[in-house]
Amino acid sequence: MECKRCHKEIADDSVFCEHCGKRVRPNKWLLFLIIVLILLLCCGGIWVYLSCRNEGETYPEKVTINVSTADKFKGTVSGAGSYIKNDTVEIIAIANEGCRFVSWNDGNTDSIRQVIAVRDTVYEAQFDSISLETSLVHGDDVTIPKDEPKVEPKDEPKDEPKVEPKVEPRLKEKNYWFGRYEGNLKNGIPEGRGVMYYNCHVQIAKHDIEPHYAERGDYFDGVWSNGDIEVGDLYNGKGELKYHICPGGRTQQYELNDDK
């Protein structure tokens, strides 16, 4: 092997030149350290570059809105999901047939409402089954079955003895969903003098623009015409006169044909 500095022959396994004393083989550890330093500098430069590029960038904070139902057989809900903080979210509760929405777990009674996504929150909808009593208390619309249509007797042929049409007897008492009637009846509805005892809050007449209401325990004593109030007086449960209803200018909110 030849020394690159003094150009003299030296042994092949020599590290230093025997003539000039210079190193003829490179230091492997030094090369390794140089390579490691180069790699560290490259990695540091990449990290600094990425840090500077992302500086100032912000990502919106998200919150989770969970919407559930206390009884899936009575109603369904919608509106759950992940939203950006402070967004306005609409949540909806829909009652199944035969049920009604009561309230959310925070006391709100709106079935469709807007909420602010401030933090992770759970909203649970409460439902209840519909019955006649709860419907009267909460003012829900309830379809009450009506009487079957009355079939009038057919006229017999002239050559046969005439059969008189069946006349409905004048009953003295009849029950309805809003109260009990005592008095004269014609074709199953109040006609003439009679008294109606009310068992719930209901509008009975409208006179001089102002509607008249009967409360539980009140009773109306007067004259009826074809199922409508004609004239008379409304008393409270103590027998005290509340107001007098004159003929004309009144409407009713219920149908007397609807039996209890």
C-alpha positions in Angstrom: 0.0 0.0 0.0 1.3 3.5 -0.8 1.1 6.5 1.5 -0.9 9.3 -0.2 1.2 12.0 1.4 4.9 10.8 1.1 4.1 8.3 -1.7 6.2 5.5 0.0 5.4 1.9 0.3 3.9 0.8 3.7 2.3 -2.4 5.0 -1.2 -3.1 4.0 -2.5 -3.2 7.6 -0.8 0.1 8.7 -2.9 2.8 10.2 -0.1 5.4 10.3 2.7 5.9 7.7 6.0 4.6 8.9 7.8 7.3 7.1 5.8 10.5 7.6 3.7 9.5 10.5 0.4 10.5 9.0 -2.8 8.5 9.3 -3.4 6.5 6.2 -6.7 4.9 7.3 -9.7 7.0 8.2 -11.1 6.9 11.8 -14.4 4.9 11.7 -15.8 6.3 14.9 -15.2 9.8 13.8 -17.1 9.1 10.6 -19.9 7.5 12.6 -20.2 10.6 14.8 -20.2 12.9 11.8 -23.0 10.9 10.2 -25.1 11.0 13.5 -24.6 14.7 13.8 -25.7 15.2 10.2 -28.9 13.1 10.9 -29.7 15.0 14.1 -29.3 18.3 12.3 -31.6 17.2 9.5 -34.3 15.9 12.0 -34.0 19.2 14.0 -34.4 21.3 10.9 -37.5 19.3 9.9 -39.1 19.7 13.3 -38.4 23.4 13.4 -39.9 23.8 9.9 -43.1 21.9 10.8 -43.4 23.8 14.1 -43.2 27.2 12.4 -45.6 26.1 9.7 -48.3 25.1 12.2 -47.8 28.1 14.5 -51.0 30.1 14.7 -53.2 27.3 13.4 -56.1 26.4 15.8 -58.6 23.6 15.6 -62.2 24.1 16.8 -63.2 22.4 20.0 -66.0 19.9 19.6 -68.6 18.7 22.1 -71.0 15.7 22.0 -74.8 16.0 22.3 -76.5 12.8 23.2 -80.3 12.5 22.7 -82.2 9.5 24.1 -85.7 8.4 25.0 -86.8 7.0 28.4 -89.0 4.5 26.6 -88.4 3.6 22.9 -91.9 2.1 22.7 -93.5 5.4 23.4 -91.5 7.8 21.3 -88.3 8.5 19.2 -85.7 11.3 19.3 -83.2 12.9 16.9 -80.4 15.5 16.9 -77.6 13.6 18.6 -74.0 14.1 17.3 -70.7 15.8 17.6 -70.8 19.6 17.2 -68.5 22.6 17.3 -68.6 24.2 20.7 -71.2 27.0 21.0 -73.1 25.8 17.9 -76.9 25.9 18.0 -78.3 22.3 17.8 -82.0 21.3 17.2 -83.2 18.3 19.1 -86.6 16.7 18.4 -88.9 14.3 20.3 -91.7 12.5 18.5 -94.4 10.5 20.4 -95.7 7.3 19.0 -99.4 6.7 18.4 -101.3 6.6 21.6 -98.6 8.5 23.5 -97.7 12.1 24.2 -94.4 13.9 24.9 -94.1 15.1 28.5 -90.8 16.9 28.9 -87.0 16.6 28.6 -84.9 15.6 31.6 -84.0 19.3 32.3 -87.7 20.2 32.6 -88.2 21.8 29.2 -91.6 20.9 27.7 -90.9 21.8 24.0 -90.8 18.7 21.8 -88.7 20.6 19.2 -86.1 22.9 20.8 -82.8 24.7 20.1 -79.9 24.0 22.5 -76.3 25.5 22.7 -73.5 23.0 22.5 -71.5 24.3 25.4 -70.3 21.0 26.8 -71.0 17.2 26.5 -74.6 16.9 27.4 -77.3 14.2 27.5 -81.0 15.1 26.8 -83.6 12.4 27.6 -87.2 12.7 26.4 -90.0 11.6 28.7 -93.2 10.2 27.1 -96.5 9.1 28.6 -99.5 7.0 27.4 -102.6 8.9 26.5 -105.8 8.2 28.5 -109.1 10.2 28.6 -108.3 11.5 32.1 -104.8 12.7 31.3 -106.0 14.3 28.0 -108.6 16.3 29.9 -106.0 17.5 32.4 -103.4 18.5 29.8 -105.8 19.7 27.2 -104.8 17.1 24.5 -107.0 16.5 21.5 -108.8 13.2 21.9 -111.2 11.6 19.5 -114.1 10.3 21.5 -116.2 7.6 19.8 -119.6 8.8 18.7 -123.0 7.0 18.8 -123.8 4.8 15.9 -126.1 6.5 13.4 -129.8 5.9 14.2 -131.6 3.9 11.6 -135.1 5.2 10.9 -137.9 2.7 10.4 -138.9 2.2 6.8 -142.5 2.9 5.8 -144.5 -0.2 5.2 -146.5 -0.7 2.0 -149.9 1.1 1.9 -151.8 -2.1 1.5 -150.5 -3.3 4.9 -151.3 -1.9 8.3 -149.2 1.2 8.9 -146.5 0.8 11.6 -146.0 3.9 13.7 -142.3 5.0 13.8 -140.5 4.1 17.0 -140.4 7.1 19.3 -137.4 7.4 21.6 -138.5 7.7 25.3 -137.9 10.9 27.1 -135.0 10.1 29.4 -134.4 11.9 32.7 -130.6 11.4 32.9 -127.6 11.0 30.4 -123.8 11.0 30.9 -121.3 12.8 28.6 -117.5 13.0 28.7 -117.7 16.5 30.3 -120.6 16.0 32.7 -124.0 14.5 33.5 -127.4 15.8 32.2 -130.7 15.6 34.0 -133.9 16.8 32.2 -135.9 16.4 29.0 -134.4 14.7 26.0 -135.4 14.4 22.4 -133.8 12.0 20.0 -131.1 11.4 22.7 -130.0 15.1 23.1 -131.2 17.8 25.5 -134.4 19.5 24.5 -136.4 21.8 26.8 -135.8 22.2 30.5 -132.8 20.5 32.0 -129.7 20.7 34.3 -126.1 19.9 33.2 -123.6 19.0 36.0 -119.9 19.6 34.8 -117.0 17.5 35.9 -114.2 19.4 34.1 -113.2 22.9 32.7 -115.0 23.4 29.5 -116.4 26.3 27.4 -120.2 26.3 27.3 -121.1 29.5 25.6 -119.9 32.8 24.1 -121.9 35.9 24.6 -121.0 39.5 24.1 -117.6 38.4 22.7 -116.6 37.0 26.1 -116.5 33.2 26.3 -118.2 31.5 29.3 -116.6 28.5 31.0 -117.9 25.9 33.4 -115.6 24.5 36.1 -115.6 21.2 37.8 -118.6 21.2 40.2 -120.6 23.9 38.3 -124.0 23.2 36.9 -126.2 25.0 34.4 -130.0 25.2 34.9 -131.9 26.4 31.9 -133.6 25.7 28.6 -132.0 23.7 25.8 -132.7 23.6 22.1 -131.5 20.8 19.9 -128.6 20.1 22.3 -127.5 23.7 22.6 -127.9 26.1 25.5 -130.7 28.5 24.8 -131.1 30.5 28.0 -130.4 29.9 31.7 -128.1 30.4 34.7 -124.7 28.9 35.6 -124.1 28.2 39.3 -121.0 27.1 41.2 -120.9 24.0 43.5 -122.2 26.1 46.4 -125.3 27.2 44.4 -124.1 30.7 43.9 -125.0 32.4 40.5 -121.9 32.9 38.3 -123.6 34.5 35.3 -126.8 34.4 33.2 -126.7 33.3 29.6 -129.1 35.1 27.2 -130.4 33.8 23.9 -128.2 34.4 20.8 -124.5 35.1 20.3 -123.2 32.0 21.8 -121.2 29.0 20.5 -120.2 25.7 22.1 -116.9 24.0 22.2 -118.3 20.4 22.6 -120.9 18.2 21.0 -123.6 16.8 23.3 -123.9 13.7 21.1 -120.5 12.5 22.4 -121.4 10.2 25.3 -118.9 9.4 28.0 
